[in-house]
Amino acid sequence: MKFKIPENFNNMTLREIFQQVKLPKKDLHHLNMSKDITINDRLARLADTVHTNDIVYVPTPDEKSNYLPSYRYAEVKYEDDDLAIILKPKGVKTHPNDLKESNTLMNHVIYTIDSDYVEPIHRLDQETVGLLIVAKNPLMKKILDRMLEENDITRIYRANVKALLPIKPQTIDMPIGKDKFHSNKRRVSPTGQRAITHILSSQMIKENVCQLAIKLDTGRTHQIRVHLAEIGHPVIGDPLYGDSTLRQLSLESYKIELQHPLTKELISVSLDD
């Protein structure tokens, strides 16, 4: 990883910086033993202090992703040295279930992006279209995983549901677990994992159709679909949790916003960009 030190990190040691972004202790130890770290092209250690606009290089583990290239291009909405935001088309799986699969989003990404390591930070259902974050090295993957876990990444979704009137903003805090009668379904269950979905706003886009803006605090499988069905407004076109007979799920990952953990630049990408 190579990055310029922002004002936020002025006069901090590299160790303090990586502790602040919560890099696991095991990786900190490996970096502490590294002889390849540089500050402004000079060899350095984690104990060295950096200043605003210094250029830091930190080696990353030599890991490669196992996705077969699909020889199809992915649509890249944002990319820097450490991460990318990709548009996932409807009907395409996020990643393969076995190493022989080659027609998922990650197969397209490994073909498109100039990196041997590309791993998704979150998942989108196969019928959901929209934005997805990909890490381009193992250290950034661990940092972004922690950011997602601690809700430091904003994910806004849009969903169309049937309704006679706009649906009021609300927070749905209901645990989600597996449906014991249907292996591919989830359901609200007191023994499930905590799941929090915020309906931020809504608007009627045509008669009896309301479009919701939704923010996730957690990322359980089918979370939005389960929660909206539970309050009586399943996503239009959902054959699993609604009454649709077609797979035309009206749900999209509309916007992603985060502060780059190392450069502190605001990254904000939406489908309208």
Secondary structure as UniProt FT lines:
FT   STRAND          2..4
FT   HELIX           7..9
FT   TURN            10..11
FT   HELIX           14..20
FT   TURN            21..22
FT   HELIX           25..33
FT   STRAND          38..39
FT   TURN            40..41
FT   STRAND          42..43
FT   TURN            46..47
FT   TURN            52..53
FT   STRAND          55..57
FT   STRAND          75..79
FT   STRAND          83..88
FT   TURN            90..91
FT   TURN            99..100
FT   HELIX           105..112
FT   STRAND          119..120
FT   TURN            126..127
FT   STRAND          129..135
FT   HELIX           138..149
FT   TURN            150..151
FT   STRAND          153..162
FT   STRAND          170..173
FT   STRAND          176..179
FT   TURN            180..181
FT   STRAND          182..188
FT   TURN            190..191
FT   STRAND          196..206
FT   TURN            207..208
FT   STRAND          209..216
FT   TURN            221..222
FT   HELIX           223..230
FT   TURN            231..232
FT   TURN            236..237
FT   TURN            239..241
FT   STRAND          251..259
FT   TURN            261..263
FT   STRAND          266..270
FT   TURN            271..272
//
